Amino acid sequence: SGIKLIREIFSTEKTVLVDVGGGRNDDRQLEENRKYIIPGYQREIKWDNEKVQILIDDLKEGDKFLGTIILSTSKSGEFEVIDGQQRLSVITLLLTYLNNVVSEGKRLLPLCQIKKNNISLYKTIIENDTLSQKEDFRRIWLCIQERLERMLPDAQEDLMDSLLDSSVNVIVNYIGKTKKEKK
């Protein structure tokens, strides 16, 4: 596990986590071009406009600690999201919007992929909305758009800086490749 900046979690570049548990000091990494996988058992998006607005308002005041994200992996470059799917999804939407309005030097591109059923999460929702999430994602997007359109360009860039400099605690459960290790 380790405290990582949002820019490190959402970037496609490799980032090192330091595992100091159990008397070990074993550096682990989130590989380059990694994918975050939303498992089928995860619930649909539940953030409402108020939560999105609170996040944006908090970030306008500066960078924040945004909680813990728990991942599990047994395949190189793929990290199953055990906890934190809601935050990852909303932050991805926020980064996507900001990447379209801030100056080139402030952008974080490309972003890591978030997938479900081995297809982009957002493409899955648009083409096969089995959990009826399309309207929820649309509502969140419109909330982000409405809040950020009212901001001056300098304020949008400050928001991007605050978001990228915010941190999360990332916990990764590395599962071996053999059946015994997976058990």
PyMOL commands that place a pseudoatom at each C-alpha (Angstrom):
pseudoatom trace, name=CA, resn=SER, resi=1, chain=A, elem=C, hetatm=0, pos=[0.000, 0.000, 0.000]
pseudoatom trace, name=CA, resn=GLY, resi=2, chain=A, elem=C, hetatm=0, pos=[1.004, 3.596, -0.255]
pseudoatom trace, name=CA, resn=ILE, resi=3, chain=A, elem=C, hetatm=0, pos=[-0.233, 7.165, -0.409]
pseudoatom trace, name=CA, resn=LYS, resi=4, chain=A, elem=C, hetatm=0, pos=[-0.223, 8.220, -4.054]
pseudoatom trace, name=CA, resn=LEU, resi=5, chain=A, elem=C, hetatm=0, pos=[-1.197, 11.381, -5.884]
pseudoatom trace, name=CA, resn=ILE, resi=6, chain=A, elem=C, hetatm=0, pos=[-4.174, 11.311, -8.240]
pseudoatom trace, name=CA, resn=ARG, resi=7, chain=A, elem=C, hetatm=0, pos=[-1.767, 12.187, -11.069]
pseudoatom trace, name=CA, resn=GLU, resi=8, chain=A, elem=C, hetatm=0, pos=[0.106, 8.933, -10.325]
pseudoatom trace, name=CA, resn=ILE, resi=9, chain=A, elem=C, hetatm=0, pos=[-3.017, 6.767, -10.096]
pseudoatom trace, name=CA, resn=PHE, resi=10, chain=A, elem=C, hetatm=0, pos=[-4.640, 8.034, -13.316]
pseudoatom trace, name=CA, resn=SER, resi=11, chain=A, elem=C, hetatm=0, pos=[-1.478, 8.457, -15.397]
pseudoatom trace, name=CA, resn=THR, resi=12, chain=A, elem=C, hetatm=0, pos=[-0.502, 5.629, -17.725]
pseudoatom trace, name=CA, resn=GLU, resi=13, chain=A, elem=C, hetatm=0, pos=[3.084, 5.794, -16.406]
pseudoatom trace, name=CA, resn=LYS, resi=14, chain=A, elem=C, hetatm=0, pos=[4.473, 3.247, -13.951]
pseudoatom trace, name=CA, resn=THR, resi=15, chain=A, elem=C, hetatm=0, pos=[4.327, 4.241, -10.288]
pseudoatom trace, name=CA, resn=VAL, resi=16, chain=A, elem=C, hetatm=0, pos=[5.950, 2.462, -7.364]
pseudoatom trace, name=CA, resn=LEU, resi=17, chain=A, elem=C, hetatm=0, pos=[4.116, 1.468, -4.206]
pseudoatom trace, name=CA, resn=VAL, resi=18, chain=A, elem=C, hetatm=0, pos=[6.156, 0.578, -1.147]
pseudoatom trace, name=CA, resn=ASP, resi=19, chain=A, elem=C, hetatm=0, pos=[4.964, -2.442, 0.807]
pseudoatom trace, name=CA, resn=VAL, resi=20, chain=A, elem=C, hetatm=0, pos=[6.187, -2.305, 4.380]
pseudoatom trace, name=CA, resn=GLY, resi=21, chain=A, elem=C, hetatm=0, pos=[3.716, -4.795, 5.838]
pseudoatom trace, name=CA, resn=GLY, resi=22, chain=A, elem=C, hetatm=0, pos=[4.721, -7.885, 7.775]
pseudoatom trace, name=CA, resn=GLY, resi=23, chain=A, elem=C, hetatm=0, pos=[8.316, -6.780, 8.290]
pseudoatom trace, name=CA, resn=ARG, resi=24, chain=A, elem=C, hetatm=0, pos=[8.951, -6.695, 4.533]
pseudoatom trace, name=CA, resn=ASN, resi=25, chain=A, elem=C, hetatm=0, pos=[10.152, -3.763, 2.533]
pseudoatom trace, name=CA, resn=ASP, resi=26, chain=A, elem=C, hetatm=0, pos=[9.074, -4.912, -0.905]
pseudoatom trace, name=CA, resn=ASP, resi=27, chain=A, elem=C, hetatm=0, pos=[8.569, -2.321, -3.634]
pseudoatom trace, name=CA, resn=ARG, resi=28, chain=A, elem=C, hetatm=0, pos=[5.557, -3.092, -5.819]
pseudoatom trace, name=CA, resn=GLN, resi=29, chain=A, elem=C, hetatm=0, pos=[4.333, -1.106, -8.774]
pseudoatom trace, name=CA, resn=LEU, resi=30, chain=A, elem=C, hetatm=0, pos=[1.295, -0.079, -10.729]
pseudoatom trace, name=CA, resn=GLU, resi=31, chain=A, elem=C, hetatm=0, pos=[2.503, -0.985, -14.199]
pseudoatom trace, name=CA, resn=GLU, resi=32, chain=A, elem=C, hetatm=0, pos=[2.669, 1.297, -17.214]
pseudoatom trace, name=CA, resn=ASN, resi=33, chain=A, elem=C, hetatm=0, pos=[-0.553, 1.410, -19.296]
pseudoatom trace, name=CA, resn=ARG, resi=34, chain=A, elem=C, hetatm=0, pos=[-2.452, -0.369, -16.542]
pseudoatom trace, name=CA, resn=LYS, resi=35, chain=A, elem=C, hetatm=0, pos=[-6.186, -0.994, -16.605]
pseudoatom trace, name=CA, resn=TYR, resi=36, chain=A, elem=C, hetatm=0, pos=[-8.597, -0.726, -13.702]
pseudoatom trace, name=CA, resn=ILE, resi=37, chain=A, elem=C, hetatm=0, pos=[-11.232, -3.459, -13.963]
pseudoatom trace, name=CA, resn=ILE, resi=38, chain=A, elem=C, hetatm=0, pos=[-14.700, -3.011, -12.438]
pseudoatom trace, name=CA, resn=PRO, resi=39, chain=A, elem=C, hetatm=0, pos=[-15.846, -6.522, -11.466]
pseudoatom trace, name=CA, resn=GLY, resi=40, chain=A, elem=C, hetatm=0, pos=[-19.405, -7.582, -12.235]
pseudoatom trace, name=CA, resn=TYR, resi=41, chain=A, elem=C, hetatm=0, pos=[-20.373, -7.671, -8.562]
pseudoatom trace, name=CA, resn=GLN, resi=42, chain=A, elem=C, hetatm=0, pos=[-19.756, -3.926, -8.099]
pseudoatom trace, name=CA, resn=ARG, resi=43, chain=A, elem=C, hetatm=0, pos=[-22.915, -1.884, -7.668]
pseudoatom trace, name=CA, resn=GLU, resi=44, chain=A, elem=C, hetatm=0, pos=[-23.998, 0.796, -10.081]
pseudoatom trace, name=CA, resn=ILE, resi=45, chain=A, elem=C, hetatm=0, pos=[-22.831, 4.406, -9.720]
pseudoatom trace, name=CA, resn=LYS, resi=46, chain=A, elem=C, hetatm=0, pos=[-24.573, 6.056, -6.751]
pseudoatom trace, name=CA, resn=TRP, resi=47, chain=A, elem=C, hetatm=0, pos=[-23.025, 9.509, -6.467]
pseudoatom trace, name=CA, resn=ASP, resi=48, chain=A, elem=C, hetatm=0, pos=[-25.596, 12.284, -6.520]
pseudoatom trace, name=CA, resn=ASN, resi=49, chain=A, elem=C, hetatm=0, pos=[-25.107, 15.903, -7.592]
pseudoatom trace, name=CA, resn=GLU, resi=50, chain=A, elem=C, hetatm=0, pos=[-24.526, 16.998, -4.004]
pseudoatom trace, name=CA, resn=LYS, resi=51, chain=A, elem=C, hetatm=0, pos=[-21.539, 14.656, -3.602]
pseudoatom trace, name=CA, resn=VAL, resi=52, chain=A, elem=C, hetatm=0, pos=[-20.071, 15.836, -6.908]
pseudoatom trace, name=CA, resn=GLN, resi=53, chain=A, elem=C, hetatm=0, pos=[-20.519, 19.474, -5.890]
pseudoatom trace, name=CA, resn=ILE, resi=54, chain=A, elem=C, hetatm=0, pos=[-18.930, 18.857, -2.481]
pseudoatom trace, name=CA, resn=LEU, resi=55, chain=A, elem=C, hetatm=0, pos=[-15.909, 17.229, -4.164]
pseudoatom trace, name=CA, resn=ILE, resi=56, chain=A, elem=C, hetatm=0, pos=[-15.498, 20.170, -6.553]
pseudoatom trace, name=CA, resn=ASP, resi=57, chain=A, elem=C, hetatm=0, pos=[-15.956, 22.740, -3.759]
pseudoatom trace, name=CA, resn=ASP, resi=58, chain=A, elem=C, hetatm=0, pos=[-13.425, 20.935, -1.547]
pseudoatom trace, name=CA, resn=LEU, resi=59, chain=A, elem=C, hetatm=0, pos=[-10.895, 20.804, -4.399]
pseudoatom trace, name=CA, resn=LYS, resi=60, chain=A, elem=C, hetatm=0, pos=[-11.363, 24.532, -5.082]
pseudoatom trace, name=CA, resn=GLU, resi=61, chain=A, elem=C, hetatm=0, pos=[-9.835, 25.092, -1.624]
pseudoatom trace, name=CA, resn=GLY, resi=62, chain=A, elem=C, hetatm=0, pos=[-6.755, 22.977, -2.450]
pseudoatom trace, name=CA, resn=ASP, resi=63, chain=A, elem=C, hetatm=0, pos=[-5.582, 19.387, -2.643]
pseudoatom trace, name=CA, resn=LYS, resi=64, chain=A, elem=C, hetatm=0, pos=[-7.240, 16.817, -0.375]
pseudoatom trace, name=CA, resn=PHE, resi=65, chain=A, elem=C, hetatm=0, pos=[-6.910, 13.250, 0.858]
pseudoatom trace, name=CA, resn=LEU, resi=66, chain=A, elem=C, hetatm=0, pos=[-9.619, 11.378, -1.067]
pseudoatom trace, name=CA, resn=GLY, resi=67, chain=A, elem=C, hetatm=0, pos=[-9.733, 8.125, 0.892]
pseudoatom trace, name=CA, resn=THR, resi=68, chain=A, elem=C, hetatm=0, pos=[-8.625, 4.592, 0.189]
pseudoatom trace, name=CA, resn=ILE, resi=69, chain=A, elem=C, hetatm=0, pos=[-8.801, 2.576, -3.007]
pseudoatom trace, name=CA, resn=ILE, resi=70, chain=A, elem=C, hetatm=0, pos=[-8.427, -1.189, -2.718]
pseudoatom trace, name=CA, resn=LEU, resi=71, chain=A, elem=C, hetatm=0, pos=[-7.235, -3.126, -5.744]
pseudoatom trace, name=CA, resn=SER, resi=72, chain=A, elem=C, hetatm=0, pos=[-6.504, -6.768, -6.398]
pseudoatom trace, name=CA, resn=THR, resi=73, chain=A, elem=C, hetatm=0, pos=[-4.398, -8.229, -9.171]
pseudoatom trace, name=CA, resn=SER, resi=74, chain=A, elem=C, hetatm=0, pos=[-3.281, -11.588, -10.444]
pseudoatom trace, name=CA, resn=LYS, resi=75, chain=A, elem=C, hetatm=0, pos=[-2.579, -10.452, -14.008]
pseudoatom trace, name=CA, resn=SER, resi=76, chain=A, elem=C, hetatm=0, pos=[0.153, -7.973, -14.844]
pseudoatom trace, name=CA, resn=GLY, resi=77, chain=A, elem=C, hetatm=0, pos=[-1.193, -4.529, -15.704]
pseudoatom trace, name=CA, resn=GLU, resi=78, chain=A, elem=C, hetatm=0, pos=[-4.778, -5.233, -14.618]
pseudoatom trace, name=CA, resn=PHE, resi=79, chain=A, elem=C, hetatm=0, pos=[-6.115, -4.141, -11.249]
pseudoatom trace, name=CA, resn=GLU, resi=80, chain=A, elem=C, hetatm=0, pos=[-9.575, -5.217, -10.124]
pseudoatom trace, name=CA, resn=VAL, resi=81, chain=A, elem=C, hetatm=0, pos=[-11.269, -2.457, -8.127]
pseudoatom trace, name=CA, resn=ILE, resi=82, chain=A, elem=C, hetatm=0, pos=[-12.454, -3.926, -4.832]
pseudoatom trace, name=CA, resn=ASP, resi=83, chain=A, elem=C, hetatm=0, pos=[-13.287, -0.588, -3.194]
pseudoatom trace, name=CA, resn=GLY, resi=84, chain=A, elem=C, hetatm=0, pos=[-13.246, 2.929, -4.629]
pseudoatom trace, name=CA, resn=GLN, resi=85, chain=A, elem=C, hetatm=0, pos=[-15.092, 2.378, -7.922]
pseudoatom trace, name=CA, resn=GLN, resi=86, chain=A, elem=C, hetatm=0, pos=[-17.421, 5.320, -7.279]
pseudoatom trace, name=CA, resn=ARG, resi=87, chain=A, elem=C, hetatm=0, pos=[-14.523, 7.738, -6.686]
pseudoatom trace, name=CA, resn=LEU, resi=88, chain=A, elem=C, hetatm=0, pos=[-12.483, 6.382, -9.608]
pseudoatom trace, name=CA, resn=SER, resi=89, chain=A, elem=C, hetatm=0, pos=[-15.454, 6.821, -11.949]
pseudoatom trace, name=CA, resn=VAL, resi=90, chain=A, elem=C, hetatm=0, pos=[-16.326, 10.364, -10.833]
pseudoatom trace, name=CA, resn=ILE, resi=91, chain=A, elem=C, hetatm=0, pos=[-12.676, 11.483, -10.773]
pseudoatom trace, name=CA, resn=THR, resi=92, chain=A, elem=C, hetatm=0, pos=[-12.256, 10.082, -14.304]
pseudoatom trace, name=CA, resn=LEU, resi=93, chain=A, elem=C, hetatm=0, pos=[-15.243, 12.138, -15.478]
pseudoatom trace, name=CA, resn=LEU, resi=94, chain=A, elem=C, hetatm=0, pos=[-13.852, 15.235, -13.740]
pseudoatom trace, name=CA, resn=LEU, resi=95, chain=A, elem=C, hetatm=0, pos=[-10.392, 14.717, -15.267]
pseudoatom trace, name=CA, resn=THR, resi=96, chain=A, elem=C, hetatm=0, pos=[-11.942, 14.130, -18.698]
pseudoatom trace, name=CA, resn=TYR, resi=97, chain=A, elem=C, hetatm=0, pos=[-13.855, 17.404, -18.504]
pseudoatom trace, name=CA, resn=LEU, resi=98, chain=A, elem=C, hetatm=0, pos=[-10.867, 19.364, -17.187]
pseudoatom trace, name=CA, resn=ASN, resi=99, chain=A, elem=C, hetatm=0, pos=[-8.559, 17.865, -19.847]
pseudoatom trace, name=CA, resn=ASN, resi=100, chain=A, elem=C, hetatm=0, pos=[-10.853, 19.484, -22.421]
pseudoatom trace, name=CA, resn=VAL, resi=101, chain=A, elem=C, hetatm=0, pos=[-10.759, 22.997, -20.916]
pseudoatom trace, name=CA, resn=VAL, resi=102, chain=A, elem=C, hetatm=0, pos=[-7.331, 23.537, -19.317]
pseudoatom trace, name=CA, resn=SER, resi=103, chain=A, elem=C, hetatm=0, pos=[-4.198, 24.533, -21.192]
pseudoatom trace, name=CA, resn=GLU, resi=104, chain=A, elem=C, hetatm=0, pos=[-2.145, 21.765, -22.766]
pseudoatom trace, name=CA, resn=GLY, resi=105, chain=A, elem=C, hetatm=0, pos=[0.580, 21.897, -20.108]
pseudoatom trace, name=CA, resn=LYS, resi=106, chain=A, elem=C, hetatm=0, pos=[-1.955, 21.227, -17.326]
pseudoatom trace, name=CA, resn=ARG, resi=107, chain=A, elem=C, hetatm=0, pos=[-3.601, 18.166, -18.912]
pseudoatom trace, name=CA, resn=LEU, resi=108, chain=A, elem=C, hetatm=0, pos=[-3.169, 14.588, -17.748]
pseudoatom trace, name=CA, resn=LEU, resi=109, chain=A, elem=C, hetatm=0, pos=[-3.295, 12.541, -20.933]
pseudoatom trace, name=CA, resn=PRO, resi=110, chain=A, elem=C, hetatm=0, pos=[-3.701, 9.729, -21.645]
pseudoatom trace, name=CA, resn=LEU, resi=111, chain=A, elem=C, hetatm=0, pos=[-5.707, 8.503, -18.658]
pseudoatom trace, name=CA, resn=CYS, resi=112, chain=A, elem=C, hetatm=0, pos=[-5.641, 4.909, -17.435]
pseudoatom trace, name=CA, resn=GLN, resi=113, chain=A, elem=C, hetatm=0, pos=[-8.483, 2.786, -18.737]
pseudoatom trace, name=CA, resn=ILE, resi=114, chain=A, elem=C, hetatm=0, pos=[-11.390, 1.714, -16.566]
pseudoatom trace, name=CA, resn=LYS, resi=115, chain=A, elem=C, hetatm=0, pos=[-12.948, -1.469, -17.932]
pseudoatom trace, name=CA, resn=LYS, resi=116, chain=A, elem=C, hetatm=0, pos=[-15.849, -3.772, -17.202]
pseudoatom trace, name=CA, resn=ASN, resi=117, chain=A, elem=C, hetatm=0, pos=[-16.256, -7.088, -19.028]
pseudoatom trace, name=CA, resn=ASN, resi=118, chain=A, elem=C, hetatm=0, pos=[-12.987, -6.235, -20.823]
pseudoatom trace, name=CA, resn=ILE, resi=119, chain=A, elem=C, hetatm=0, pos=[-14.652, -3.236, -22.531]
pseudoatom trace, name=CA, resn=SER, resi=120, chain=A, elem=C, hetatm=0, pos=[-14.281, 0.440, -21.613]
pseudoatom trace, name=CA, resn=LEU, resi=121, chain=A, elem=C, hetatm=0, pos=[-16.646, 1.103, -18.696]
pseudoatom trace, name=CA, resn=TYR, resi=122, chain=A, elem=C, hetatm=0, pos=[-18.268, 4.036, -20.467]
pseudoatom trace, name=CA, resn=LYS, resi=123, chain=A, elem=C, hetatm=0, pos=[-18.660, 2.147, -23.763]
pseudoatom trace, name=CA, resn=THR, resi=124, chain=A, elem=C, hetatm=0, pos=[-20.220, -0.742, -21.805]
pseudoatom trace, name=CA, resn=ILE, resi=125, chain=A, elem=C, hetatm=0, pos=[-22.736, 1.640, -20.243]
pseudoatom trace, name=CA, resn=ILE, resi=126, chain=A, elem=C, hetatm=0, pos=[-23.624, 3.295, -23.547]
pseudoatom trace, name=CA, resn=GLU, resi=127, chain=A, elem=C, hetatm=0, pos=[-23.962, 0.054, -25.537]
pseudoatom trace, name=CA, resn=ASN, resi=128, chain=A, elem=C, hetatm=0, pos=[-25.184, -2.414, -22.913]
pseudoatom trace, name=CA, resn=ASP, resi=129, chain=A, elem=C, hetatm=0, pos=[-26.631, -0.551, -19.948]
pseudoatom trace, name=CA, resn=THR, resi=130, chain=A, elem=C, hetatm=0, pos=[-27.669, -3.600, -17.917]
pseudoatom trace, name=CA, resn=LEU, resi=131, chain=A, elem=C, hetatm=0, pos=[-27.582, -1.663, -14.622]
pseudoatom trace, name=CA, resn=SER, resi=132, chain=A, elem=C, hetatm=0, pos=[-29.392, 1.396, -16.038]
pseudoatom trace, name=CA, resn=GLN, resi=133, chain=A, elem=C, hetatm=0, pos=[-26.451, 3.661, -15.273]
pseudoatom trace, name=CA, resn=LYS, resi=134, chain=A, elem=C, hetatm=0, pos=[-26.495, 5.754, -18.442]
pseudoatom trace, name=CA, resn=GLU, resi=135, chain=A, elem=C, hetatm=0, pos=[-28.711, 8.437, -16.893]
pseudoatom trace, name=CA, resn=ASP, resi=136, chain=A, elem=C, hetatm=0, pos=[-26.695, 8.454, -13.657]
pseudoatom trace, name=CA, resn=PHE, resi=137, chain=A, elem=C, hetatm=0, pos=[-23.438, 9.030, -15.551]
pseudoatom trace, name=CA, resn=ARG, resi=138, chain=A, elem=C, hetatm=0, pos=[-25.149, 11.654, -17.708]
pseudoatom trace, name=CA, resn=ARG, resi=139, chain=A, elem=C, hetatm=0, pos=[-26.408, 13.437, -14.573]
pseudoatom trace, name=CA, resn=ILE, resi=140, chain=A, elem=C, hetatm=0, pos=[-22.918, 13.424, -13.031]
pseudoatom trace, name=CA, resn=TRP, resi=141, chain=A, elem=C, hetatm=0, pos=[-21.386, 14.692, -16.285]
pseudoatom trace, name=CA, resn=LEU, resi=142, chain=A, elem=C, hetatm=0, pos=[-23.949, 17.509, -16.528]
pseudoatom trace, name=CA, resn=CYS, resi=143, chain=A, elem=C, hetatm=0, pos=[-23.320, 18.440, -12.883]
pseudoatom trace, name=CA, resn=ILE, resi=144, chain=A, elem=C, hetatm=0, pos=[-19.563, 18.652, -13.540]
pseudoatom trace, name=CA, resn=GLN, resi=145, chain=A, elem=C, hetatm=0, pos=[-20.161, 20.620, -16.719]
pseudoatom trace, name=CA, resn=GLU, resi=146, chain=A, elem=C, hetatm=0, pos=[-22.532, 23.067, -15.022]
pseudoatom trace, name=CA, resn=ARG, resi=147, chain=A, elem=C, hetatm=0, pos=[-20.191, 23.708, -12.077]
pseudoatom trace, name=CA, resn=LEU, resi=148, chain=A, elem=C, hetatm=0, pos=[-17.025, 24.069, -14.151]
pseudoatom trace, name=CA, resn=GLU, resi=149, chain=A, elem=C, hetatm=0, pos=[-18.507, 26.175, -16.967]
pseudoatom trace, name=CA, resn=ARG, resi=150, chain=A, elem=C, hetatm=0, pos=[-19.149, 28.906, -14.391]
pseudoatom trace, name=CA, resn=MET, resi=151, chain=A, elem=C, hetatm=0, pos=[-15.482, 28.971, -13.406]
pseudoatom trace, name=CA, resn=LEU, resi=152, chain=A, elem=C, hetatm=0, pos=[-12.922, 31.258, -14.985]
pseudoatom trace, name=CA, resn=PRO, resi=153, chain=A, elem=C, hetatm=0, pos=[-10.119, 29.506, -16.927]
pseudoatom trace, name=CA, resn=ASP, resi=154, chain=A, elem=C, hetatm=0, pos=[-7.577, 30.250, -14.151]
pseudoatom trace, name=CA, resn=ALA, resi=155, chain=A, elem=C, hetatm=0, pos=[-9.916, 28.704, -11.573]
pseudoatom trace, name=CA, resn=GLN, resi=156, chain=A, elem=C, hetatm=0, pos=[-10.361, 25.618, -13.782]
pseudoatom trace, name=CA, resn=GLU, resi=157, chain=A, elem=C, hetatm=0, pos=[-6.574, 25.239, -13.992]
pseudoatom trace, name=CA, resn=ASP, resi=158, chain=A, elem=C, hetatm=0, pos=[-6.265, 25.651, -10.210]
pseudoatom trace, name=CA, resn=LEU, resi=159, chain=A, elem=C, hetatm=0, pos=[-8.934, 22.974, -9.784]
pseudoatom trace, name=CA, resn=MET, resi=160, chain=A, elem=C, hetatm=0, pos=[-6.985, 20.640, -12.075]
pseudoatom trace, name=CA, resn=ASP, resi=161, chain=A, elem=C, hetatm=0, pos=[-3.814, 21.264, -10.033]
pseudoatom trace, name=CA, resn=SER, resi=162, chain=A, elem=C, hetatm=0, pos=[-5.678, 20.577, -6.780]
pseudoatom trace, name=CA, resn=LEU, resi=163, chain=A, elem=C, hetatm=0, pos=[-7.203, 17.387, -8.145]
pseudoatom trace, name=CA, resn=LEU, resi=164, chain=A, elem=C, hetatm=0, pos=[-3.905, 16.057, -9.513]
pseudoatom trace, name=CA, resn=ASP, resi=165, chain=A, elem=C, hetatm=0, pos=[-2.106, 16.914, -6.258]
pseudoatom trace, name=CA, resn=SER, resi=166, chain=A, elem=C, hetatm=0, pos=[-4.781, 15.254, -4.110]
pseudoatom trace, name=CA, resn=SER, resi=167, chain=A, elem=C, hetatm=0, pos=[-3.912, 11.860, -2.715]
pseudoatom trace, name=CA, resn=VAL, resi=168, chain=A, elem=C, hetatm=0, pos=[-5.419, 8.454, -2.062]
pseudoatom trace, name=CA, resn=ASN, resi=169, chain=A, elem=C, hetatm=0, pos=[-4.215, 5.500, -0.067]
pseudoatom trace, name=CA, resn=VAL, resi=170, chain=A, elem=C, hetatm=0, pos=[-3.823, 2.637, -2.536]
pseudoatom trace, name=CA, resn=ILE, resi=171, chain=A, elem=C, hetatm=0, pos=[-3.905, -0.895, -1.180]
pseudoatom trace, name=CA, resn=VAL, resi=172, chain=A, elem=C, hetatm=0, pos=[-3.106, -3.662, -3.658]
pseudoatom trace, name=CA, resn=ASN, resi=173, chain=A, elem=C, hetatm=0, pos=[-3.631, -7.333, -2.941]
pseudoatom trace, name=CA, resn=TYR, resi=174, chain=A, elem=C, hetatm=0, pos=[-1.207, -9.227, -5.186]
pseudoatom trace, name=CA, resn=ILE, resi=175, chain=A, elem=C, hetatm=0, pos=[-2.548, -12.699, -5.899]
pseudoatom trace, name=CA, resn=GLY, resi=176, chain=A, elem=C, hetatm=0, pos=[-0.249, -15.361, -7.279]
pseudoatom trace, name=CA, resn=LYS, resi=177, chain=A, elem=C, hetatm=0, pos=[-0.892, -17.104, -10.546]
pseudoatom trace, name=CA, resn=THR, resi=178, chain=A, elem=C, hetatm=0, pos=[-1.261, -20.679, -9.280]
pseudoatom trace, name=CA, resn=LYS, resi=179, chain=A, elem=C, hetatm=0, pos=[-4.575, -22.069, -8.032]
pseudoatom trace, name=CA, resn=LYS, resi=180, chain=A, elem=C, hetatm=0, pos=[-3.110, -22.550, -4.566]
pseudoatom trace, name=CA, resn=GLU, resi=181, chain=A, elem=C, hetatm=0, pos=[-1.875, -18.946, -4.409]
pseudoatom trace, name=CA, resn=LYS, resi=182, chain=A, elem=C, hetatm=0, pos=[-5.256, -17.639, -5.627]
pseudoatom trace, name=CA, resn=LYS, resi=183, chain=A, elem=C, hetatm=0, pos=[-7.041, -19.576, -2.874]
for i in range(1, 183): cmd.bond("trace and resi %d" % i, "trace and resi %d" % (i + 1))
show_as sticks, trace
zoom trace
